[in-house]
């Protein structure tokens, strides 16, 4: 299940999302919705749950897996990862689920992405060098560059 609490761990409250598999919840401070992903009908998609009226809305659910959603700081876009292209890629879409764009667009796996507090950069994990490394790119997907240089897989 999904729960929320104060930053100090007090006031734990269960969120009544009506799906058995609601995982990877993300809550922005200034938004009444919780983003999450869930497997429904043998497919994993991204949903919102509105805390004000308890409605669930599907944002995206395509062939493959769409998961690990998070908001950009301005709440106008959602960052997520997907296997719709045959491997893990970093995507963004509008807050309503429209216009998904593959940002990382690489034959290797690109996953576990996070947007910077100013919304201008995205950090992600990739095995495109043969090792798992951390990369950074502009929020448009341009200027992808490696940040770590490990010699381990």
Buried (B, 14 or more C-beta within 10 A) or exposed (E): EBEEEEEEEEEEEEBEBEBEEBEBBBBBEEBEBBBBBBBBEEEBBBBBBEBEEEEBEEBBBBEBBBBBBBBBBEBEBBBBBBBBBEBBBBBBBEBEBEEBEBBBEBEBBBBBBBBEEEBEBBBBBBBBEEEBBBBBBEBEBEEBEEEEEEEEE
